[in-house]
Amino acid sequence: MSTETPPAGRAGSVDRAAIARRLEAIGRLDDEAIPIAETALMLSMLDHPSADLAACRDLLDELALAAETEARARGLKTGVDAADSDDAAGDRARLIADTLYGRFGFGGDEQTYDEDDNASLARVLIRRRGMPVALGILAMHLGEVLGWPVTGVNFPAHFLVRVDGAHDRVLVDPFHGGRIMETPDLRALLKQVSGETAELEAGHYRAVDRRAVLLRLQNNLKIRASGRGELERARDILARMLLIAPTDWALWYELGLMRARLGEQLGAVQALEVFAANTTAEEPRRRALTLVERLRAEIN
C-alpha cells in the first residue's frame, strides 16, 4: 500500500482515502517509529476533513522550533547529544511546560471537557484547549523532537506523562499546565479516583506504548459516540483504530459486535472471524464463533 503523506494544502484539500492509506502504513510500523502527533492529526482529519492541515502542521513545527531554541538557551542537550547528557528530568519537564502552556497558551478545557473537540488534535491545535491525552500527545511530540524520553502513563482515571532525565524521571499532569506531580500529589490523586485504601504501585509509573496512547484518544470519542446513541460513528471510530492497531484482536471483536448491533451481518461476521482466528482467549473465541453461526443463518 502507498505510504504517501496526505496533501498538505489549505482547508478543503485533504483526501480522506489518502489519510486512511497513511494510517494503514503507520499501523505497520514498530511502535517506537510512530510519529505521535502526526498520527493523532491524521486521525482527527477523518472527523474534520476541511480543517487546515498545513496550518496544524505549521503549528507543530513552531512548537518544535521554540522548544529546541529554548533548550539551547537553557543549556539542555537535544537530539543525538541528549543520550550523553546529565540533564535532570525536572528541567526537561519545565521546558516542555513553559513552551506548550506558557509561550503557546495551551491548557486543559475544564468548561466543555466532554466535547469531541477536546479529543481531536486538529481542533486542539486550533483552540489551544484539550483533554489530558490530547495535550499529552503534544508533550510527547516535543520529546520526540528533542530526543528526550517522554511517554504516556495510564495512571488510574487520569492520563499523565512521564519525562525521563539522565538519572531520574518525573510524572507531569498535561491537563493542568504540565505541573510536576510529586509523590503526595500522586497519592492524593489515586485516592480521589480509586478510594482511600488505594496505594501507589510500580505499575502506576509504567510507560505505555504510543499505539496505546493513540487508541486511548480515539476510545474517548468512541465512548462519547456510543453514549449519544451514534452507533455508526462508534463503528467508524473502531475501524480507524484498527488502521493503526491491526493486530489488536479485542478491537476486532468489539467491531464485530458493533456491526451486529447495526444489522451489518456480513461485516460483523468478517470482523468476528478475524478475532476468532487470532485470539488466544478461549471463552471469547467460543462466543464469537457462536455469534458468527447465528449471523450466517440470518444472512442465508
N, C-alpha and C positions, 0 to 999 in steps of 0.2 A: 504493500500500500504506500501511497505517497506520504511523505513527511513534510510537505511544504508548510510554511507558516501562513496562516490566513492573511489576506491582503491587509495592509496597514493604512488604508485610505481613511478618509474622514467619514463622518456619520453616514450611515446608509449603505456603505460599500462592503460590509462584511458578508462573506459567503458561509452560511451555516454548514453546508456539506464539507467545505474546506476545514472548518473548525472541528467537525466530527472526525475527519481524517487525521488532523493534527493530534486530537485527544487519543485516538487509537494508537498512533505512533508513540505517544507518551506512555500509554498503557503497556508497551513492550519494553520500556526502559527499566534498568535496575533502579531501585528506589532512590539511591543517593544521586542519580543523574537527573531526577525530575526537577525541572525549573519551577519552583513552588509558586511564585507569584504569576508567572506566565500561564501556568496550568489553571490556576484559580480564575485568572482573567478570561481564558478561553471558555471555561465552564459558565462564567457569568454572561458571556456574549450569546450563549444559546437562549438566555432569557431576554437579553437586551441587544438584539442584532443591529439596531440602529444607533447604538452608543458609539461614541467617538473612540475607536480602538487606538488610533495613533496618539490621541491626547492622553489616554490612560498609560500607554507605554512611555510617552514622554515624561509623565509624572514619576513613573517608576525609575526612569533614568535620572531624573532630577534628584530624587531621594538618594539614589546610589552615589551620585557625584557629590552631593552635600555631605554624606556620611564619610566618604573617602577623604574629602578635603579636611573635614573636622578631625578625622583620625590622625592625619599627618600633623595638624596643628597641635594635637594633644600628645604627640609622640607615641601613638599606638601603632603597632605594626599590622599590616594588612597583606592579603594575598599570600604568596609563597613565603614571605618573611614571617607571617603570623605563627607558623609552626615552631619557629625558633625563638619566640618572644617570651618574656616573663610577665606579660600583661595580665592584670587581675580581671576576673570575671565582672566585678562591680564596675570597673572603669569602662569595660566594653558595653555593659548594660546601660550605663548612664549616657554614653554617647548615642546609642540607638534611641533611647527615650528622648534625649534632647533634640535629635534630628526629627524623629517621627511625630512626637507630640508637641515639642517646643517650637521648632522652626516651621514645621509644616502644618501644625494645628490639628492633627488627627486626635480622635478621642472616642470613648465609648458612648453609644447612643442610649441614654437612660430614659429618654422621653418616649421613644417609639421602638423599644427594644425588639418586639416581636414582628416588626415589619420585615418583609423579604429583602428589602434593600440592604439591610444590615449583614446579610449573608451573601451578597453579590458583590464581588470585588470591583467590578466596573462602577457600580453605584457608590461603593465605599470610597473609591478614589475621587469621585465627583463631589460627594457630600462631606468627605473627611470625617465620617462617622460610621461606626460599625459595631459588630458583636465581637466578643473576645477572640474567637478563632480567626475571623477575617483580619483583625488587627494583628493577631499573632503571625499570620502569614506574611504581613508586611515586615514585621521584625525579622522573621526567618529570611526574607528576601535580602534584607540588609546584611544579615550574617553571611548569606551565600555570596554576596558581592565582596564583602570584606575578608572573606576567608576565615570567618570565626564560626565555631560550632554553636549554632543557635537552633534549638529543636523544640518541637511541641511536647507538652506534658499533659497527659489526661488525668489531671487532678480531679477528684470526685466533684462532679457537677459544675466545675469551673475550669475552663481551659487556661493553662499557664504556659509560659515559655521559659526554657532553660538556656542560660548563656554560660558557656564554659570558658574559663580562663586557662592560663598555663598550668596552674596548680590548684584551682578551685572552681566552683560553679555557684551560680545563684539562680533562683526562680523569680520571674517577674510577672506582674499582672498586666497583660496587654490592654485590658479594658479600663484600667484606672491609671493612665499615664505612664505605663511601664515601670511602676514603682517596684523596687526590690522587696520581695516578701521574706522577712526574717522568720525564724522558726516559730516564735509566738504568733505571728500573723497567720502562718500556715496552719498551726494548731487550732486557732480560733475559727478560721475558715472551714476546716474539716469538721469541727464540732457543730458549726452552724448548719452544714448540709447533711451530715451523717449521724448527728446525735452526740450527746455529751460523753458517751463512753468511747467514742472513736479516738484512736491514737495514730499518729504518723507512722508510716511504714516505708520501707525502702522502695516499694513499688510506686509510691506517690511521687517519687522524684525521677522515675524512669522515663526516658525519652520514647516517643512513639515515632514511627516512620512517616515519611512525607505523604504517602498514599492515605494513611490513616487520618492525617490532618485534613486532607482534601475531602475525604469521604465524610468526615465529621461536619465539615462546612455544608456539604450537599445534604447530609442527613437532616440538618436543621430545616432546610427548605422542604424536604420530603415530609417530615413530621407535620409541619405547618399546613402543607397542602392537604394531607390526609385529614387533619383536624377540621379543615374547612369543607371536607367532602369533595375535594377536587382530585378524584382518583386518577383521571387521565394525566394530570400534571404530576402526581406522585409516581405514576408508571414511567413517565418520560424522565423524571429525575433519576429513578432507579436505573434506567437504560443508560443514561450518561455516566452514572457512577461505574457501570461495568465497562465503559470505554477505557477508563484509567485503571480499573482493577478487574481485568477479565478473568482472573482465577480466584476471585472471592466467591466461593461456591454458595455461601449463605445469601449473597445478593441475588444469585440466580434463582434460588428457592423463593425469596421474597418477591422477585419479579413475576415468577410463575403464579404465585398466589394472587398477586395484584391483577394480573391478566385474567385469571379465572374469575375474580370478582367482577371484572368489567365485561365478562361474557366473551372474551377473546380466547376461545378454546385452543385453537391451533398454536397461537403464540405462547399460551400457558404450557401446553404440552412440550413445546420445544425447550422452554426455559427449565422446566422441571426435569426433563430428561438429561440436560446438561448437568444439573445439580446431582441427580441420582448416579450418573456415570462417574462422578469425581469425588463425591463426599465420602468420608470415612466414618461418618456418624450413622450407625445402622438404623436407629429408630426414625430419624427424619427421612432417611432414604426410603424406608418402607412406606411412610406416609405419602411421600412424593409419588411413588410408583402406584399406590392405591388411587391417588387423585388422577394420575395420568390415565389409568384404566377407565375411570368414570368419565373423564373428559373425552376420551376417544369414543366412548359409547355415545356421547352426546353429538359428536361430530358425525358419526355414522348414522 
